Amino acid sequence: MTDREKSEVLVGKYFMATDPHEDGIVESVINEDYYLVRFESRAGGPPEAFAVVALSDMARVGSTGNENEPPPWLFFDSAEQRAKYRTWINEPDDPNKPRIVPMRRH
């Protein structure tokens, strides 16, 4: 796989960006470090917009640099997968669902 082919892996992927809180799609590769993305408009939100985004911003660990946080951008193969994920993370916790509680040593 060439460097160009590796760079194109994200092209066509749908994303949820946690910072800013926007959804969109990766449109094309500019070079090995930058991508052209399209942020989708939402009801009551900003209009659709294009932006050049650094790969390092999309893939860095957590929005605060904490390695226990997920990356600030999550990628999906389709808009439907992204919508299902959003629905799942916004579901309230079932109070009857069993939980695993870690034991702590004192």
C-alpha positions in Angstrom: 0.0 0.0 0.0 1.5 3.4 -1.0 1.5 6.4 1.2 -1.3 8.0 -0.9 -3.4 4.8 -0.5 -2.9 4.9 3.2 -3.9 8.5 3.3 -7.1 7.8 1.4 -8.4 5.3 4.0 -10.4 8.0 5.7 -11.9 9.4 2.5 -15.7 8.8 2.4 -15.8 8.0 6.1 -18.5 9.7 8.2 -17.5 11.2 11.5 -18.6 12.6 14.8 -16.2 15.3 16.0 -16.4 16.0 19.7 -14.6 19.2 19.4 -16.3 21.0 17.8 -19.5 19.0 18.3 -20.2 18.4 14.6 -20.9 15.6 12.2 -19.7 15.3 8.7 -17.8 13.4 6.0 -14.2 13.3 4.9 -14.2 14.5 1.3 -10.6 14.2 0.1 -6.9 14.0 0.9 -5.0 17.3 0.5 -1.7 15.7 1.5 -0.4 13.2 4.0 -1.1 15.5 6.9 -4.4 17.3 5.9 -7.9 16.4 4.8 -10.8 18.3 3.3 -13.9 17.6 5.4 -17.5 18.7 5.1 -19.3 19.6 8.3 -23.1 18.8 7.9 -25.7 21.3 9.0 -28.1 20.5 11.8 -31.4 22.0 12.7 -30.7 25.2 14.5 -27.0 24.8 14.0 -24.4 26.3 11.7 -24.8 25.9 7.9 -22.9 23.2 6.0 -19.2 24.1 5.7 -16.0 22.8 4.4 -12.7 22.9 6.3 -9.1 21.7 6.0 -8.3 19.6 9.1 -5.0 18.2 10.2 -4.9 14.4 10.7 -3.1 15.0 14.0 -6.2 16.9 15.2 -8.6 14.1 14.1 -6.5 11.3 15.7 -4.9 12.7 18.8 -5.7 10.9 22.1 -8.6 12.5 23.9 -9.6 16.2 23.6 -7.5 16.9 26.7 -4.5 14.7 25.9 -5.7 12.1 28.4 -4.9 8.6 26.9 -8.0 7.2 28.7 -10.3 9.4 26.6 -11.5 8.4 23.1 -10.1 10.4 20.2 -11.9 13.6 19.5 -13.2 12.2 16.1 -15.0 8.9 15.7 -15.2 7.4 12.2 -18.0 5.3 10.6 -18.5 3.6 7.3 -22.0 5.0 6.8 -24.4 7.7 8.1 -26.6 4.9 9.4 -23.8 3.5 11.6 -23.1 6.9 13.0 -26.8 7.5 13.7 -27.1 4.1 15.5 -24.0 4.9 17.6 -25.4 8.3 18.5 -28.7 6.7 19.5 -26.9 4.1 21.6 -24.7 6.6 23.5 -27.7 8.9 24.2 -29.8 6.0 25.6 -30.5 6.4 29.3 -29.0 3.7 31.5 -31.4 1.0 32.5 -31.6 1.0 36.3 -32.2 -2.8 36.3 -29.2 -3.6 34.1 -26.4 -5.3 36.0 -23.2 -3.3 36.4 -19.6 -4.3 37.1 -18.3 -2.3 40.0 -14.5 -2.5 40.4 -13.3 -3.4 43.9 -10.9 -0.9 45.5 -8.2 -1.6 47.9 -7.8 0.7 50.9 
